[in-house]
């Protein structure tokens, strides 16, 4: 029997070994979407052009503030195609030419491109170098005949260009800079051989030009002087009439051109619109014969009669948003008005010929978290009864995009997520006991079914349909998108703050929006105009004392754009999205400091530093004040003044006069970089929540080096002022990059190193005791990455084993920066092929797992690079002991392994940041990359050594065990029988 | 043997190994005296006992020296295993540690058959213990060469958490 048991155990072991899947770093094809998700956005829409003429797929082409041009499906809102032009290539205008090309004018009118409408391929590109920077105007003839090549007119760089719409060739160019005029409008009357250009010189002379379409010659030039000056733009009312506002913004000027002469006609705004009329603006609306004037009280539609008389047709509230005019058949024009009611919006479409009544009036329920309507674009379609129907594309305050049709929201896109400012995470609620039985049974049945299918797949018995089913089950496993906390800490809420001042909570399981909330404190109000979000911090993280409370986050914003403007603050419940508290403090905020202290309700203490260097303590409770008073002797802060090139350190001096929670600062130290030789271009600190497992680094031959692990270390990179421009603007001799490690408590420079012939942009990441930074080497014409590791020499003597055993060492005594520990650094540089958009590093719960650098490449992908590649102890011929330690032989360049792209096939367009959050499972880290797109995945830098992989086949294991038990039983019965037979012999 | 009991009806065991009458519950048959038999061969039995004692002490020495062969064998195996940590070397090292340990635990038992009033077992026992200790030392040495003994500073500080920092500082470029 014992022998038989042994024989049984062996196959079990073998089977178990077979069951453990072989670890692989890269991903298999069927693992895509298993623990990662990718979302594509476009950003806040700036301009939209509909394309619905043909029977083909109806679409709308949009350009956005994120410099994206995209073609969207009008039925569902999906992206047909999309191009992200990059932060320096701002889209000025878009239009559709010849019914098949999308024309975009970007980079202040210097680049004109044509994209194929169905698939988004670029057809041609023209560079239009101008002589002087000016407005950029684009006029595409509304010509529906495809074969007729009518030129596109572009005014940019003070030049008027005519460009062939077929191949983008420059037909002619007329320079207006020599005339010294600033062109405001280009008008191309249909079926005309001239282009009208209207402009001003010195803001006091109107000029109109007629330029020949074919030759570019100036055929006619008229001028009229207007001493009042012009405010804003000159806008066309009809083909021969223009309207402008004088410099005082109180007089409307109608400019009419008749028989080659320019007539001016002035009308006071107050005569037309009674009552106060401040902040007058003429709105561009493209209505024929009508213009709209917006004042602080109302919007007025003013008709210009043929005799040149002005006649106010209607006045509406100035909160109303007006669309551009839409030409219907038979010369009719329509436009849309949107009015905001509480939780509703009223959309009305009016015809220009019949202003008095609404052609169409619809009321749509609107989530109040979307805010007000910012923009509206309308488009018409012909209903079955031959009447005109209208669809409206609206852009909301939270940057979302919606399509309204027949009083309903057809689709909506959360495009606010394309402009994330800051990210933090929140834990989900703990799972409650007492789940209903039916649910469990259902899930058990599902579980079994799923595993049987999986088993079939493993044994290659599954049909193709079943394989599809298996993949489906894997992708939408209900486990991963549950709204409760999980054991491994994979399920979290990603709380993101967008530029629109909206807070979103995304579930890490599937990326869905759990809640979203337009923060009241970040909306324009009387107290706070034009607020912008700055920072998002965790405010309350319930652990032990306050488990019943929901976690909450702190949002800090600023009213206005200057550093001294007032602060806007909100505390938001991270589970529901409700604004718990909403404050508008009078002080400004230039810095938010997350103190490592919590009060009894687990609220994190924060210091807000204002522009006058006073520190304001939050939360404003006596308890917090007491905690801070106790610790204040050891609390410091610093400021980096990039313009002046100064680092300054501060400590707490006294309380302010009146405020209990305000503290005066005293300047402790300053580091002044000489402005003629060094300019600060980048600073980096360690992440506040980073956990370091150990202070010792074991190197070859069991030797120990003690890391200098300090949270108060700042990496500062400076370049010579000449080299602070883009790459190529300085010669190698002029360019010097200097990097410093500064202790921010004492202002001591721990280490300084210069790279001659190198320049920025510098991207860096600081973690534990090392910093890795990326810059450009002008001499080698290549990008480089360098690493500095910093070690504590004052602890280096702790090497006596006996002393360590009995505890006679100074390794656990608290350290102070004032003790000025001796430090030693090691550094090395490597070439790196890519330019970089962001660098981050993986972080795990205990800091034991080895680290990977996460590099956002120029191709908008995230590359994981093992930290072992940037180890300054690498040498050309490592010794045996060093090899055992895992030290790699030195190479001049860092390898880029295609399999180690974290984003695999996806691109995170416009990548701006990579955030890493530790999971509860030590081996795993959660990675969230954001730009115009969002991407989330889980990473295990040292592989998942502490858990079975998700696709571990439990059913197969169960089956094996059952089979083995059966086999044991059968063999036992057989052996019994054999024994009995032997005895009878 | 045990399994046979069920099938057999009865059996008589004729062998008699016992030497003293007290250990048996069946009395000797009449006319049979065990004592006279012993007394008759007293000289013979003394000689026999001497020989037995000799043999026992010789055997005891042999047993005591047995670990030496083991030691050589172990040494060879260890040399073969190399100095990197893997399944084979760890297995050998641990068996090298375990064998002497279990042998030392059962010193009394191993020498029990050679226990005799005339045989001095102390010396062989000491040799046995010494050789086993030698084997154990070899194992420990191997453990050390594998780097599994905490004899370096790195073994004591490798998981030492970073020291607490007294000061806290925060800040940066103005937002």
Boltz contact constraints between the chains, C-beta under 6 A:
constraints:
  - contact:
      token1: [A, 534]
      token2: [B, 175]
      max_distance: 6.0
  - contact:
      token1: [A, 563]
      token2: [B, 174]
      max_distance: 6.0
  - contact:
      token1: [A, 590]
      token2: [B, 174]
      max_distance: 6.0
  - contact:
      token1: [A, 590]
      token2: [B, 175]
      max_distance: 6.0
  - contact:
      token1: [A, 591]
      token2: [B, 171]
      max_distance: 6.0
  - contact:
      token1: [A, 593]
      token2: [B, 170]
      max_distance: 6.0
  - contact:
      token1: [A, 596]
      token2: [B, 168]
      max_distance: 6.0
  - contact:
      token1: [A, 634]
      token2: [B, 166]
      max_distance: 6.0
  - contact:
      token1: [A, 634]
      token2: [B, 167]
      max_distance: 6.0
  - contact:
      token1: [A, 635]
      token2: [B, 168]
      max_distance: 6.0
  - contact:
      token1: [A, 636]
      token2: [B, 169]
      max_distance: 6.0
  - contact:
      token1: [A, 637]
      token2: [B, 170]
      max_distance: 6.0
  - contact:
      token1: [A, 637]
      token2: [B, 171]
      max_distance: 6.0
  - contact:
      token1: [A, 638]
      token2: [B, 171]
      max_distance: 6.0
  - contact:
      token1: [A, 639]
      token2: [B, 171]
      max_distance: 6.0
  - contact:
      token1: [A, 640]
      token2: [B, 172]
      max_distance: 6.0
  - contact:
      token1: [A, 640]
      token2: [B, 173]
      max_distance: 6.0
  - contact:
      token1: [A, 692]
      token2: [B, 162]
      max_distance: 6.0
  - contact:
      token1: [A, 694]
      token2: [B, 159]
      max_distance: 6.0
  - contact:
      token1: [A, 694]
      token2: [B, 160]
      max_distance: 6.0
  - contact:
      token1: [A, 695]
      token2: [B, 160]
      max_distance: 6.0
  - contact:
      token1: [A, 695]
      token2: [B, 162]
      max_distance: 6.0
  - contact:
      token1: [A, 696]
      token2: [B, 157]
      max_distance: 6.0
  - contact:
      token1: [A, 696]
      token2: [B, 158]
      max_distance: 6.0
  - contact:
      token1: [A, 696]
      token2: [B, 160]
      max_distance: 6.0
  - contact:
      token1: [A, 698]
      token2: [B, 154]
      max_distance: 6.0
  - contact:
      token1: [A, 698]
      token2: [B, 158]
      max_distance: 6.0
  - contact:
      token1: [A, 702]
      token2: [B, 152]
      max_distance: 6.0
  - contact:
      token1: [A, 702]
      token2: [B, 154]
      max_distance: 6.0
  - contact:
      token1: [A, 704]
      token2: [B, 153]
      max_distance: 6.0
  - contact:
      token1: [A, 704]
      token2: [B, 154]
      max_distance: 6.0
  - contact:
      token1: [A, 704]
      token2: [B, 157]
      max_distance: 6.0
  - contact:
      token1: [A, 709]
      token2: [B, 162]
      max_distance: 6.0
  - contact:
      token1: [A, 712]
      token2: [B, 169]
      max_distance: 6.0
  - contact:
      token1: [A, 744]
      token2: [B, 169]
      max_distance: 6.0
  - contact:
      token1: [A, 745]
      token2: [B, 167]
      max_distance: 6.0
  - contact:
      token1: [A, 745]
      token2: [B, 169]
      max_distance: 6.0
  - contact:
      token1: [A, 799]
      token2: [B, 153]
      max_distance: 6.0
  - contact:
      token1: [A, 801]
      token2: [B, 153]
      max_distance: 6.0
  - contact:
      token1: [A, 804]
      token2: [B, 153]
      max_distance: 6.0
  - contact:
      token1: [A, 804]
      token2: [B, 156]
      max_distance: 6.0
  - contact:
      token1: [A, 811]
      token2: [B, 160]
      max_distance: 6.0
  - contact:
      token1: [A, 812]
      token2: [B, 163]
      max_distance: 6.0
  - contact:
      token1: [A, 814]
      token2: [B, 163]
      max_distance: 6.0
  - contact:
      token1: [A, 814]
      token2: [B, 164]
      max_distance: 6.0
  - contact:
      token1: [A, 814]
      token2: [B, 166]
      max_distance: 6.0
  - contact:
      token1: [A, 815]
      token2: [B, 163]
      max_distance: 6.0
  - contact:
      token1: [A, 815]
      token2: [B, 165]
      max_distance: 6.0
  - contact:
      token1: [A, 816]
      token2: [B, 166]
      max_distance: 6.0
  - contact:
      token1: [A, 817]
      token2: [B, 167]
      max_distance: 6.0
  - contact:
      token1: [A, 983]
      token2: [B, 7]
      max_distance: 6.0
